Amino acid sequence: MTEAINRNVEPAKCLLCGGLRRRPIFNELGIDILQCCGCHHVFSSFEANPHYDGFWGEEVTEGDHFYWSKARRRMHQDFFRKFLVGRSGRLLDVGCGLGFFLKAVAPYANWEAYGCEISPAAVRYARETLRLPNVICGRPEDANLPQSSFDIITMWDVVEHFLLPDPLLKRCHALLKEGGICFMRTPNVRIQLPRARLMKLARGMQPGIAYLQARDHLHHYSMSSIRRLLERSGFSRIEFTHLHPIQSVSRKRSRFVGGVKNVWFEAARALAIISGGYLNFDNLFVLAHKESRRAR
């Protein structure tokens, strides 16, 4: 089992532009969050193992797992209505974790769903507890999957954990059929950074509170930076949609907080529509298309 490397080391170059100049814009428990002075991309100075597989530990205990299943149900149902209902094909969920999203796909009989997860403990849970046979243990770059074989690839809260995401995204592009889509959810730095600053101002810096998750979230994307990252991996027509938020806060049940988040979601969606997509105060729900040869 690998472990995160507990070092606060600035990466040599900006992921997006290769620039060497950066400035600190936030500090979380001694770890600087940096912004590139050239392209304004935001990233953590914490250098983690690029193939860290210890998130779930050695074993996943039995439990309700509310955050991973019930709290995400409304968001997943939005996804199913937009992309699965009335269609058929093959879906790959990258970084599928315990497999609750794949389990929710199961009733859609026209879809053949697969998962890929780096944590052995999470894979065992998905296979043995949720009875999901199509979960592969390892990285998509190493998996024996045929190219151009999937209609949809999903990544729920995955890309921000990768120090160097380009190999993963290029592999996803290769695995998609022509006309297929890569869908991802990732935090929106334009919302998360002001939120973290407000939390720090109101409550100070306390362990156990998710400010920007500097040890886990190695990159913090905006609409422009995630578009740039995907385009250089071969994707085109980068679009943004809106799904209901996770119905919890800090992985705890709270109907009140869930209600507040849903009100924020409706306001953010309305503002995005009014502004023609220019203003996005929601998490980033990204659609990246693999262009078909006929469209070129």
Summary of the structure (lengths in Angstrom):
residues: 296
radius of gyration: 18.8
end to end distance: 44.9
largest distance: 55.4
contacts: 907
relative contact order: 0.14
helix: 30%
strand: 24%
